[in-house]
Amino acid sequence: MLKRFFSQSYLYFKGTNSAFSFEEFILLRFSYPILTLIFFVILAAYSFNTSNLAQWVVGNSFLLCVNTALFALGRAFTEERVYGRLRSIIASPESILAVSIQKAMLPMVISIATVFVGFFIGSMVFGINISDINFLLLFSAIIMSMFAISGFGILFATISLLSDNVHLILNTMRFVLLIFSGANFPISQLPDWARIISNIFPLTQGIEAARLLFADFNEYEFWLLLLNEFAVGVSYFLIALIIMKFAERVAVKNANFDLF
């Protein structure tokens, strides 16, 4: 069963990227995100008039996963509808959540690689000293953040079963993450109600945990932030499961997969 799980995950990923050569795939997944990182870090340097850019490199490195983890996963069921496989997925006895997690596996790996590449390139371009960083802890922060945003992406994939405006929703959520993740300006500058809301979005606490590695590191605070990020990710998966079960029941009852 485990072998089939990874096989299906690989086949889905291969199917969605088979049109690209290896060079095109690398440019698509890494060049645009890294140029975006450089733009936002330069903007922060001039906006805040500072040469200490570590926190912006960290924050924007984490945001590089958005194109893969949010958009690739958020469009998953929309693409299945276009390809004509949605009927088989919903009618299949296999859990639709398991199918969703299969789709998330390799995009999550690509997201982790993108964040690492962005972090190292950003550090070299902006002269940030990373020699004293505990990379195991950094990797833990990245893993937990990618788990949370993968759950976020799957949630919107399930919402696409209920709405035909998923592209508009995903593009809106991208800018919501730019505002509420704290990647480009401190969460403390937001109003009180916005600070509370920021804690329910993915990446916010993962970014804050990673930034502790560049400041006065507090191990208890670090792991507490990652635990909260994990809880956020689990919450998204659970909400996605509820929506999936609802969509399955309505689809079977009405004999119609276009619930919107």
C-alpha positions as CSV (number, residue, x, y, z in Angstrom):
1,M,0.0,0.0,0.0
2,L,2.8,2.4,0.9
3,K,4.5,1.6,-2.4
4,R,1.3,2.4,-4.3
5,F,1.0,5.7,-2.4
6,F,4.4,6.9,-3.5
7,S,3.9,5.6,-7.0
8,Q,0.7,7.5,-7.4
9,S,2.3,10.6,-6.0
10,Y,5.1,10.3,-8.5
11,L,2.8,9.7,-11.4
12,Y,0.7,12.7,-10.6
13,F,3.7,14.9,-10.3
14,K,5.2,13.6,-13.5
15,G,1.9,14.1,-15.3
16,T,1.7,17.7,-14.3
17,N,5.3,18.5,-15.2
18,S,6.0,16.2,-18.2
19,A,5.6,19.0,-20.7
20,F,8.8,20.7,-19.4
21,S,12.4,19.7,-19.9
22,F,14.6,19.5,-16.8
23,E,16.1,23.0,-17.6
24,E,12.6,24.5,-18.1
25,F,11.4,22.9,-14.8
26,I,14.4,24.3,-12.8
27,L,13.9,27.8,-14.3
28,L,10.1,27.6,-13.7
29,R,10.4,26.5,-10.1
30,F,13.5,28.5,-9.0
31,S,14.3,31.5,-11.1
32,Y,11.0,33.5,-10.7
33,P,10.8,32.8,-6.9
34,I,14.4,33.9,-6.4
35,L,14.0,37.1,-8.4
36,T,10.9,37.8,-6.3
37,L,12.9,37.2,-3.1
38,I,15.6,39.6,-4.3
39,F,13.0,42.3,-5.2
40,F,11.3,42.2,-1.8
41,V,14.5,42.2,0.2
42,I,15.9,45.2,-1.8
43,L,12.5,46.9,-1.2
44,A,12.8,46.2,2.5
45,A,16.4,47.5,2.6
46,Y,15.3,50.9,1.2
47,S,12.0,51.0,3.1
48,F,13.5,50.4,6.5
49,N,16.9,52.0,5.7
50,T,18.9,49.0,7.1
51,S,21.7,46.8,6.0
52,N,20.7,44.0,8.4
53,L,18.5,42.0,6.0
54,A,18.5,38.6,7.7
55,Q,14.9,38.7,8.8
56,W,13.7,39.6,5.3
57,V,15.8,37.0,3.6
58,V,14.3,34.4,6.0
59,G,10.8,35.6,5.6
60,N,10.8,35.8,1.8
61,S,12.7,32.5,1.5
62,F,9.7,30.9,3.2
63,L,7.3,32.7,0.9
64,L,9.0,31.1,-2.1
65,C,6.9,28.0,-1.5
66,V,3.6,29.8,-2.3
67,N,3.7,29.1,-6.1
68,T,4.2,25.4,-5.6
69,A,2.5,24.6,-2.3
70,L,-0.5,26.9,-2.7
71,F,-1.1,27.2,-6.4
72,A,-0.1,23.6,-7.5
73,L,-2.2,22.0,-4.8
74,G,-5.0,24.5,-4.8
75,R,-5.7,23.8,-8.5
76,A,-5.4,20.0,-8.1
77,F,-9.1,19.1,-8.3
78,T,-9.8,21.8,-10.9
79,E,-7.3,20.1,-13.2
80,E,-8.8,16.7,-12.4
81,R,-12.2,18.0,-13.5
82,V,-10.6,19.2,-16.8
83,Y,-8.9,15.9,-17.3
84,G,-12.1,13.9,-16.6
85,R,-10.7,12.0,-13.6
86,L,-12.8,13.8,-10.9
87,R,-15.6,11.2,-11.3
88,S,-13.2,8.3,-10.6
89,I,-11.6,10.1,-7.6
90,I,-15.0,10.8,-5.9
91,A,-16.5,7.4,-6.7
92,S,-13.4,5.5,-5.7
93,P,-13.5,3.7,-2.3
94,E,-10.1,5.2,-1.5
95,S,-10.2,8.2,0.8
96,I,-10.2,11.5,-1.1
97,L,-8.0,12.9,1.6
98,A,-5.4,10.2,0.9
99,V,-5.5,11.1,-2.8
100,S,-5.0,14.8,-1.8
101,I,-2.0,13.9,0.4
102,Q,-0.5,11.9,-2.5
103,K,-0.7,15.1,-4.6
104,A,1.0,17.1,-1.9
105,M,4.0,14.9,-1.3
106,L,6.3,15.9,-4.1
107,P,5.2,19.5,-4.3
108,M,6.1,19.7,-0.6
109,V,9.6,18.3,-1.3
110,I,10.0,20.9,-4.1
111,S,8.8,23.6,-1.8
112,I,11.4,22.6,0.8
113,A,14.1,22.7,-1.8
114,T,12.9,26.1,-3.1
115,V,13.1,27.6,0.4
116,F,16.6,26.2,1.0
117,V,17.9,27.4,-2.4
118,G,16.3,30.8,-1.8
119,F,17.8,31.1,1.6
120,F,21.3,30.3,0.5
121,I,21.2,32.5,-2.6
122,G,19.6,35.3,-0.6
123,S,22.3,35.0,2.0
124,M,25.1,35.1,-0.6
125,V,23.6,38.1,-2.5
126,F,22.9,40.2,0.6
127,G,26.0,39.1,2.6
128,I,24.3,37.4,5.5
129,N,26.5,35.3,7.8
130,I,25.0,31.8,8.2
131,S,28.1,30.1,9.6
132,D,26.6,30.0,13.1
133,I,23.2,28.8,12.1
134,N,21.9,25.5,13.4
135,F,20.7,24.0,10.0
136,L,18.9,21.1,11.7
137,L,16.7,23.6,13.5
138,L,16.3,25.6,10.3
139,F,15.3,22.4,8.5
140,S,12.7,21.6,11.2
141,A,11.2,25.1,10.8
142,I,11.0,24.7,7.1
143,I,9.5,21.2,7.3
144,M,6.8,22.3,9.7
145,S,6.0,25.4,7.6
146,M,5.7,23.3,4.4
147,F,3.4,20.9,6.2
148,A,1.1,23.8,7.3
149,I,1.0,25.5,3.9
150,S,0.4,22.1,2.2
151,G,-2.7,21.7,4.3
152,F,-3.6,25.2,3.3
153,G,-3.3,24.3,-0.4
154,I,-5.3,21.1,0.0
155,L,-8.0,23.1,1.8
156,F,-8.4,25.3,-1.3
157,A,-8.3,22.3,-3.5
158,T,-11.4,21.0,-1.7
159,I,-13.0,24.4,-2.0
160,S,-12.6,24.1,-5.7
161,L,-15.2,21.3,-5.5
162,L,-17.7,23.9,-4.3
163,S,-16.7,27.0,-6.3
164,D,-15.5,27.8,-9.8
165,N,-13.6,30.9,-8.7
166,V,-10.7,29.0,-7.1
167,H,-8.1,31.0,-9.2
168,L,-9.4,34.3,-7.9
169,I,-9.4,32.9,-4.3
170,L,-5.8,31.5,-4.6
171,N,-4.4,34.8,-6.0
172,T,-6.2,36.7,-3.2
173,M,-4.7,34.3,-0.6
174,R,-1.3,34.9,-2.0
175,F,-1.4,38.5,-1.1
176,V,-3.1,37.8,2.3
177,L,0.0,35.7,3.1
178,L,2.2,38.5,2.1
179,I,0.5,40.7,4.6
180,F,-0.2,38.4,7.5
181,S,2.9,36.1,7.4
182,G,5.2,38.9,8.7
183,A,7.7,38.2,5.9
184,N,8.1,41.8,4.8
185,F,7.1,43.8,7.9
186,P,6.7,42.9,11.5
187,I,3.5,41.5,12.8
188,S,3.7,44.0,15.6
189,Q,2.9,46.8,13.2
190,L,-0.5,45.2,12.4
191,P,-3.7,46.2,14.4
192,D,-4.5,44.0,17.3
193,W,-7.3,42.1,15.4
194,A,-4.9,41.5,12.5
195,R,-2.2,40.0,14.9
196,I,-4.7,37.5,16.1
197,I,-5.8,36.6,12.6
198,S,-2.1,36.2,11.5
199,N,-1.7,33.2,13.9
200,I,-4.3,31.1,11.9
201,F,-2.3,31.5,8.6
202,P,0.5,29.1,7.7
203,L,4.2,30.3,7.6
204,T,3.6,33.1,10.2
205,Q,5.0,31.1,13.2
206,G,7.5,29.1,11.1
207,I,9.1,32.3,9.8
208,E,9.2,33.7,13.4
209,A,10.8,30.5,14.6
210,A,13.5,30.6,11.8
211,R,14.2,34.2,12.7
212,L,15.0,33.3,16.2
213,L,18.1,31.4,14.8
214,F,19.5,34.8,13.8
215,A,18.6,36.6,17.1
216,D,18.5,35.8,20.8
217,F,17.7,32.1,20.4
218,N,15.2,30.7,22.9
219,E,14.7,27.0,22.5
220,Y,11.4,26.8,24.4
221,E,9.9,29.6,22.2
222,F,11.3,28.0,19.1
223,W,9.6,24.7,19.6
224,L,6.4,26.3,20.9
225,L,6.2,28.2,17.6
226,L,6.7,25.1,15.6
227,L,4.1,23.2,17.6
228,N,1.6,26.0,16.9
229,E,2.5,25.8,13.2
230,F,1.9,22.1,13.3
231,A,-1.4,22.6,14.9
232,V,-2.4,25.1,12.2
233,G,-1.5,22.6,9.5
234,V,-3.5,19.8,11.2
235,S,-6.5,22.1,11.4
236,Y,-6.4,22.8,7.7
237,F,-6.2,19.1,6.9
238,L,-9.2,18.4,9.2
239,I,-11.3,21.2,7.7
240,A,-10.4,19.9,4.2
241,L,-11.5,16.4,5.2
242,I,-14.9,17.8,6.4
243,I,-15.4,19.7,3.1
244,M,-14.4,16.6,1.1
245,K,-16.9,14.4,3.0
246,F,-19.6,17.0,2.4
247,A,-18.8,17.2,-1.3
248,E,-18.8,13.4,-1.7
249,R,-22.2,13.1,0.0
250,V,-23.8,15.8,-2.1
251,A,-22.2,14.5,-5.3
252,V,-23.6,11.0,-4.7
253,K,-27.0,12.3,-3.7
254,N,-27.4,14.7,-6.6
255,A,-25.4,12.6,-9.2
256,N,-23.6,15.9,-10.0
257,F,-19.9,16.7,-9.5
258,D,-20.3,20.4,-10.2
259,L,-21.6,21.3,-6.8
260,F,-21.4,25.0,-7.6
